[in-house]
């Protein structure tokens, strides 16, 4: 059975940092990513890593502030978030894709999801 377990969310002030972690078990994956959903908004991709081609993707809103990293063999992925802003407040989800056919930069290929971890940035 596949499980994704996230950790690391919390409350931080503007300009602060948080590091999210996700461990996946049950199988290996081609890509893993972080998504977020704020109240009243659609879920959006934050950052993703494609193990198969060795590439990473970042949403424009987090470029230069967030860094995704991980270990393919251990099915772990991290999201280091620096210079956090109130607009980053959301429920953050870890996701894993068994197979990526075209793009890994959207939710389509991701077939497994974690429960989410809340990130709140106070102004």
C-alpha positions as semicolon CSV with decimal commas, in nm:
position;residue;x (nm);y (nm);z (nm)
1;X;0,000;0,000;0,000
2;X;0,137;0,340;-0,096
3;X;0,162;0,605;0,171
4;X;0,294;0,960;0,162
5;X;0,366;1,121;0,495
6;X;0,439;1,492;0,516
7;X;0,586;1,688;0,803
8;X;0,734;2,027;0,875
9;X;0,448;2,269;0,841
10;X;0,371;2,534;1,098
11;X;0,332;2,901;1,178
12;X;0,607;3,144;1,084
13;X;0,643;3,517;1,050
14;X;0,696;3,697;0,721
15;X;1,052;3,648;0,606
16;X;1,094;3,326;0,798
17;X;1,176;2,977;0,678
18;X;1,028;2,629;0,697
19;X;1,135;2,293;0,562
20;X;0,875;2,040;0,454
21;X;0,956;1,671;0,431
22;X;0,775;1,386;0,261
23;X;0,845;1,016;0,274
24;X;0,674;0,781;0,033
25;X;0,649;0,409;0,081
26;X;0,510;0,119;-0,115
27;X;0,672;0,164;-0,455
28;X;0,914;0,378;-0,653
29;X;0,816;0,688;-0,843
30;X;0,923;0,881;-1,150
31;X;0,848;1,221;-1,003
32;X;0,751;1,382;-0,674
33;X;0,625;1,727;-0,609
34;X;0,473;1,977;-0,374
35;X;0,139;2,139;-0,432
36;X;-0,057;2,387;-0,224
37;X;-0,413;2,502;-0,186
38;X;-0,517;2,822;-0,015
39;X;-0,876;2,882;0,102
40;X;-1,098;2,966;-0,192
41;X;-0,829;2,891;-0,447
42;X;-0,747;2,598;-0,670
43;X;-0,465;2,360;-0,593
44;X;-0,145;2,470;-0,763
45;X;0,194;2,319;-0,820
46;X;0,473;2,472;-0,613
47;X;0,775;2,266;-0,711
48;X;0,846;1,924;-0,854
49;X;1,134;1,696;-0,929
50;X;1,149;1,443;-1,210
51;X;1,381;1,162;-1,109
52;X;1,372;1,006;-1,455
53;X;1,529;1,304;-1,632
54;X;1,694;1,474;-1,336
55;X;1,510;1,803;-1,362
56;X;1,321;2,034;-1,130
57;X;1,037;2,278;-1,176
58;X;0,929;2,581;-0,976
59;X;0,623;2,798;-0,996
60;X;0,713;3,157;-1,079
61;X;0,579;3,273;-0,744
62;X;0,838;3,073;-0,549
63;X;1,145;3,088;-0,774
64;X;1,447;3,208;-0,582
65;X;1,280;3,144;-0,246
66;X;1,196;2,773;-0,242
67;X;1,420;2,476;-0,316
68;X;1,307;2,121;-0,381
69;X;1,543;1,833;-0,319
70;X;1,524;1,467;-0,237
71;X;1,650;1,115;-0,266
72;X;1,503;0,894;-0,536
73;X;1,623;0,571;-0,378
74;X;1,462;0,662;-0,047
75;X;1,147;0,813;-0,200
76;X;1,194;1,129;0,000
77;X;1,141;1,486;-0,108
78;X;1,198;1,811;0,075
79;X;1,088;2,167;0,022
80;X;1,304;2,436;0,176
81;X;1,100;2,754;0,194
82;X;1,278;3,081;0,263
83;X;1,160;3,443;0,265
84;X;0,807;3,329;0,331
85;X;0,523;3,567;0,259
86;X;0,160;3,573;0,379
87;X;0,063;3,472;0,023
88;X;0,240;3,140;0,083
89;X;-0,017;3,046;0,347
90;X;-0,185;2,725;0,234
91;X;-0,224;2,356;0,288
92;X;0,080;2,195;0,127
93;X;0,053;1,850;-0,026
94;X;0,320;1,606;-0,127
95;X;0,245;1,406;-0,441
96;X;0,410;1,121;-0,629
97;X;0,381;1,009;-0,989
98;X;0,438;0,651;-1,094
99;X;0,487;0,743;-1,457
100;X;0,535;1,077;-1,628
101;X;0,448;1,072;-1,995
102;X;0,484;1,437;-2,088
103;X;0,493;1,708;-1,824
104;X;0,542;1,662;-1,452
105;X;0,466;2,027;-1,382
106;X;0,097;1,988;-1,315
107;X;-0,124;1,761;-1,108
108;X;-0,220;1,523;-1,390
109;X;0,056;1,261;-1,361
110;X;0,043;1,245;-0,981
111;X;-0,149;0,942;-0,865
112;X;-0,062;0,944;-0,496
113;X;-0,114;1,228;-0,250
114;X;-0,037;1,298;0,111
115;X;-0,282;1,434;0,363
116;X;-0,132;1,780;0,362
117;X;0,053;1,996;0,609
118;X;-0,053;2,349;0,697
119;X;0,181;2,641;0,641
120;X;0,073;2,973;0,787
121;X;0,275;3,291;0,738
122;X;0,179;3,582;0,959
123;X;0,233;3,943;0,856
